[in-house]
Amino acid sequence: MQEKRKRELYLFFAVIVAVNLGLGFSDGLFSNYFKDVYQVDGFLRGLIELPREMPGVITFFLISAVSFLGDITIAIFAQGIAAIGLMVLGLITPSFGVMLVFLFINSLGVHLYMPLRDSIGMSLAEPDQIGKRMGQYAGISFAVLTVAGITVFFLFRFGVFSFLSKTKWTFVVAAVFYLLAMVMLIRLKLEKGQIRTKREKVKLIFRKEYKYYYLLAIVFGVQKQVMLVFGPWVLIETLGQGVDTIVLLGIVASTLGMFFMPQLGKWIDRFGVKKLLYADAFSFIFVYLCYGALSQSFNTGTLAKVGIPVIITCALFIIDRLSSQMGIIRTIYLKSIALTPSDVTPTLSLAMMMDHIVSIIVGVSGGLLWVKFGSHYIFYAVAALSLVNLVVAIKVKDPRKIEVRL
């Protein structure tokens, strides 16, 4: 039985590698793709988040409708969907409207996999080592993103890849990696053999016991959108940095994450979720206050758009990427308070729906705020909202040792 568990874990590690190679060759490059190919401004950049984040809203209903297939089977289809969307964007340069359609398709596959990734990962982990395993999953993800980032950096720097070429090879390569992930998931399903992977139909569950988790998910929806869209946009639009800079910063963040995330998993097991929620809250408050101050200074001309201020902004970009990965704290918090194991996947899916509804609102309103008043107001508002994380950290009752309900 122990050997079987190891084989399943190794296959899941292989899935993590393939998925993150797909992400590394695509996800972090979309802002530069939109700028180079479609010349979007701050408002359009925010508006694009509507089709890109909408899949996160409907993911819950999709998983609910096909939950009889089981987590792994749904994850297999998710990788195929993600690959189709990217393959089309890579092979042709469609009109802006058609591009949004295939961006939606790719995003649908990526978002469909997100709650399943955590659910599958926790189901394969040893009951007393969930934090450790989740940290390992994240550490491997960062290691792979580092390798992908270095590769993409040199391919763009030396002109092998370009968003101005007819074929966007970075998206084609990413699509191939998603297809490889699909193959690995098929093997994982076969490896599990007669072990039951199907479950009852997922139902919309609102439980008062999970109220703090819902609240954290909603606030994270705001923080995530600012991290993915408006943080990089400061570098791209305000400071005029190109795709190679964004990729290089991603490499640094991923390299640090290789060591940070496994350690974070150990800290969760050692200190408990409550203390780590405090760290999560303070990290977001710090990052967005600093982002706001820098953006305001750039907008008013107080700071030059070269030299030390740019380096500090790049450092914030890296810290922000690491802070966003502390979501495993929230996931393990949910696992520790779940009334039954069957609540985990639907609650993760519902939380994703909540945070993506907020993300869409923030994407559109943030783009308007950027154009009409200035980017710094976005960051100050999110810093203030991040105080909610601190309040939740104070309120939650969490044992030092996470009690896993089996």
N, C-alpha and C positions, 0 to 999 in steps of 0.2 A: 504493500500500500504506500510505503514511504517512497519507493522508487517511482511509482506511478505519479505521485504528487510532484516529484522532482521533474519528471518529463513534462507534465502539464505546465509547471512553472517556466521551464526552459522555452517551451513553445510560446508561452505568453510573453516572455522576454523578447523572443524573436518578433512577435507582433508589435511590441513597443518600438523595437528598432525600425521596422519597416514603416510604421505609421509616422514616426517622428522624422524619418528621412523625407517622407512625403510632405510633412509640415515644413521642414527646413528648407525645402526647395520651392515653397509656394507661399505659405501663410504670411510670413513677415515681409514679403516683397510686394504685397498688393498695393500699399500706399504709393510706392514708386511706380508701379504698373499704371495706376490710375492717373498719376501726374504726367508720366512720360507719354503714354498712349492717348489719353483722353483730355489732358490739360485741365483737370478739375481744380476748382478753388475750394476754400474752406467749407463753404455751404454745401457744395456738391459732395465733398468728401463725407460730410456728416449724413447727407441724404442717401448715399450709397449703402449706409449701414442698415437701411430698411430691408432690402432684399437679402443682405448678408446675415442679418440677425433674426429675421423672421423664422427661419428654420428652428431656431432655439425655442420659439414660442409653440410651434406645432409638434415638436419632437415628442412631448408627453402624449399627445393624442395618437401619434403614429405608433409609439411603443405600446400604448394601451390596446390599439386595434390589432396588432400582430404579436402580442405578448405570448400567445400560445406557441409560437415558434421557439421561444427560449432566447436568452441573452446572446449566446454565441452565434446562433443563426442570424439574428437581426444584425449583429456586428459585421457578419460576412457581407450582407447586402449593403450595409453602410459604406464599407470600403469601395465596393463597386460603384456606388452612386458618386462618391467623392472623386473617383478616378474619371468617370465620364465627364463631369463638369470641367475638370482641369484639362483633360485631353482636348476638348473642343477649344478652350481658351488658348491652348498652346499651339494648335495646328492652324488656326485662323485668327484674324483680327476682326471680330464682328463689330457691328454698329454698337453704339453705347447701350441701347435698349436690349439688344440680343445678348450683349455681354452680361448685363444684369441677370438675365434668365439663367445663364450657365454658371454665373457666380452663385446664384441661389441654389442650383443643383449641387455644386461642389460643397457649399456650406451645409446643405441638408445632410449629406453623408457624414461630414465632419461632426456636426452637432448630434446626429443620431447616435454616433459612437460614444460621445462623451460620458453620459451616465452609465452606459454599459461597460465602459473601460473600468470605472471605479467598482461597479458591482461585480464584474468578472474577477478583477484583481483581488478584491477582498474575499471572494468566495474561494480563491485558490490559496490564500495565505493561511498560515497556521493560526489558530485562534488566539494564541498568546503573543503573536508577533505581527499583528496587523500594522502597527505603526512602522515597524522595521521594514516590512515588505512594501508598504506604500512609499516609504522613503526611497527604497531601492528602485521601485518603478520610476519615480520622479528623477532619481539620479541617473539612471540609464537614459531616460528621455533627454536630459540635459547633455549627456555625453554625446548622444547621437546628433542632437541639434548643433553641438559644437563642431563635429566633423562635417555635417552638412553645411554649416555656416562658412567654415574655412574653404570648402570646395566651391561654394557659390561665390564667395568673395573673389577668389582668383579667376573664376570663369567670367565674371562680370568685369573685373579689373583689366583682364587681357583681351576683352572683346569677344570671347567665345560665346557668351550669352549676352543678349541685348533685348530690351523691350521694344526697340525700334526695328528689329528684324522681322521678317515675315513669320517665321516660326519662333514661338516663345519656348525655347528648349527647356528652360527651367520648369515650366508647367508640365511639359511632356514627361520629363524624368520623374517629377513628383507623382504623376498619374501612374506610372509603372510601379513605383514603390507602394502605392495604395493597393494595386493589384496583387503585389507580393504579400501584403498584409492579409488580403482576402484568402490567399492560398494557405498561409500559416494558421488562420482561424479555422479553415476547413480541417486542417490536420489536428488542431486542438479539439475540435468537435469529435472527430473520429477517435482520438486518444481517450476521451472521456468515456467512450463506449456506452455501456448500459447505465452509467450514472445519469440520473434524471436531470435534464437541464431545462425542461419546460416548467412553467408555473402557471398559477391561475391568472386569469385576465387582470391586468393592472387597472385599478380603479382610482378615480380622483379622490385623494385622501387629504383632508384637512384635519389635523389633530392639534389640540391646544398644547399638547406636550412638545410639539415641534415648533412652537411659535418663534423662539429665538433663532432657530435654524432658518426659518423662512425669512426673518428679518435680516439675517446676515447675507442670505442669498440675494435679496433685493438690493441691499447696499453694495454688494459686490458687483451687481450688474452695472451700477454707475461707475464704480472704480475700474472695472475691466474695460468698459468702453473708452474711458479717458486714457487708460494705459495703452490700448490697442490703436486708437485713432488719434487723439489730440496730443498725447505725449510725443509720438513720432512726428506729427505734423509740425510741431515747434521746430524740430530739426530740419524737416524737409522744406517747409514753406518760409518760416521766419528766418532760419539760418542757412537755407540753400544747400543742405547736405544731400548727396546723391545716394544711390542704392548701395554702393560699396561701404559707405560710412555706417548705414543702418545695419547692414549685414555684419560688419566688423564688431559693432556694439552687441549685436545678437550673439556673436561668437564669445565675447567676453562674458556676457550674462550666462550663457550655457556652460562655459568652462567653470565659472564659480558655482553654478547650480549643481554640477556633477558632485561637488563636495558638500555643498550646503544642504541639498535635499535629503540625502541619507542621514546626515547629522540631525536634520529637523525631525525625521521619523523617529530617531532614537530619543530625542528630547521629548517628543510626545509621549512615548512609552515611559520615560523616566519621570517627567514632571507633571504629566497630565494635560488635558486639553485646555483647562481654564487659564493656566499661566501662559500658554502659547497664544491664546486668543488676545491677551493683553499685548503681546509682541506684535501680533497681526494688526491690531488697531493702531498702535503707535507708529508702525512703519508707514501705513497709508497717510496718516495725518502729517507726518514729517515730509514725506515725498511731495505731497500736493501743495503744502505751504511753500516749499522751496520752488516748485514749478511755477506757482503763481507769482512769487516775488521776481524770479528770473524773467518770466514772460512780460510782466509789467515793465521791468527795466529795459528789456529789448524794445518794447513797443514805444516807450517814451524817449528812447535814445540815451538813457542813463548809463547803460552798459553797451560796450562795443560787441559787435556780432563776430568777433574773432578772439582768439587767445583763451585766457583762463575762463571767462564766462561760458564759452562753448564747451570747454572740457568739463566744467561743473554740470552743465546740462546733459552731456553725454553720460556722466556718472549717475545722474538721477534716472536717466533712461534705464540703465543697468539695474539700479536698485529697485526701480518700479517693476521690472520684469521678474526679479526674484521675489518681491512682495506678492505679486499676483499668484505665484506658485504655492503660496502658503495656504491655498484652498484645501489642501489635504487635511489641514487642522479642522476645517468645517466638516469635511466628509467623515472623518473619524469621530468627530463630536456627534454627528447624526447616528453613526453606527453604535456608539455607546449609549444613546438614549432611545434607540428604536425599540418599540414595544414588541415587535416580532421581526424576524429577518425579512419577511416578505414585504415589509414597509420600506425597505431601503431603496430599491430601484425606483418605485413610483414616487417616493419623496425626492430622490435626486432629480428625477425627470420633472416633477412639479416645480422644484426650485429653479431648474434651468429655464422653465417657461417663465417664471416670475422675473428672473434676472434679465432675460432677453426682452421681455416687454419693456422693462425699464431701460435697457440698452438702446432700443429703438427710439424711445422718447428722448434719451440723452443725445443720441447721435444727431437727430434732426434739430433739436433745440440748441445743442451745443454748437452746431455749425452756424446757426443763425446768430448766436451770442458771439461767436468768434468774429464774424463778418461785421456785425453792427456795433459791438461795444469793445471787443478786445479779448484775446485768448485768456488773459489772467483771471478774468471773472469765472471761467469754467473751473480752474484749478482751486481757487479760493472756496467756491461753492462745494466742491467735492471734499476738500479738507474739512469743512464744517460738517458735512454729512458723515464723514468717517468717525465722528465722535459717537455715532450710534454703535459702532464696533466696540468702543470702549465701554459704553453703557451695558451692552450685552455681556462683555467679559466680566463685568462686575456682578451682573444678575445671575448668570448661569451657575448651577450647582453641579460640580463635576468631581468625581473621586480622583485621587492621585493616580490610582491604577485604573485604567479603563476596563469596565466590566462589559465583556462581549456577551450579548444574549444569543444563545444558540437555539 
